């Protein structure tokens, strides 16, 4: 039997796939949230194709996202980096899809 947490995660992954597909973007969820089912690394939950490029997604759903990760009022995106790390960008999904 799956746990409530796993069901919540799988549901979120399916929501993302559906939203991508509704925009005409080919998307697929990895069976069991294991990217190996899609020929990717284990951490990949879903993939989508855009302009002949394959995007690999690790989907995380949390009860509460830290405020510093969310774009504050008046800002469009958040950029963050750990020391000696790569810069990451947080952007609302709708804005990301509009950019595609």
N, C-alpha and C positions, 0 to 999 in steps of 0.2 A: 504494500500500500504506500502511495506517495504521501509525503508530508504536506502540510498546509503551505509551508514556505516554497516547496518545489512546485506545487500547483499554481501559486501566485506568480512565480517566475515564468512558468510555461505559458500562463495566460497572457502575461505582458509580452512575451516573445511573439505570440500569435497576434496580439494587437498591433505590434510593430509591422509584422509581415502583411497584415491586412491593410494597414495605412499605406504602406509602400505600394501594394498591388492596386489599391484604389486610385493611386496617382499614375498607374500604368507602368510601374517599375517591377520587373521580375524579381521576386524575393522568395526565399525558402528557409524554413526553420530546421535546425539540426535535430534529428531524432534524439530524444533523451538529453537535449541541450549539450550534446557532445559533438564538437566540430569534426571529429574524425569521421562521423557519418556523412559529412559533406566533403571529405578529403582535406580538411583543415586541421589546425591544432585543437586540442580539447577545449580550450577556452572560448571558442567561437560558438555563439548561440544561433546566429542566423547570418545569411549572406544575401546580398542583392547586387544586381548588375546595373550599371549606369554607364552609357556610352562606352561599351566594350571594356569596362573596368569592373573588377569584382571587389566589392566592399565587404569586409568581414566585421561582424558586430558582436560585441560582448554586451549583453543587456543586463542592467541592474535595476531592480525596483526596490525601494526602501520606504519604510513608513515615514521617515523624515530625512530630507536631504539637508546637509549643513547649509546655513544661510550664505556662507562665503562662496559656495559653489554656484548659487543662483545669481543670474544677472540682476542687479538691483534696479529699482525704478530709474528710468532715464538711461540705462545702459542696455545695449543689444546683446553683448556676449561677455563672457568671463574668460580670461586667459590666465593660466597658472602654470607654475613649474616648480618641481622640487630642485634642491641644490644639485647642480651638475646633471640635471635631467632634461628631457625634451618638453617643450611648451605644449600644453594641451588647451583645447578650446571647448568651452561649454556654450551651446547655443540651443534655443528652443527648436524642437523637431520640425515644427511648421516652417520656421525660417530656413532651416537646413534643406528641407524638401523644396522650398521655393528657389533656393540657390541652385539645386540640381537642375 
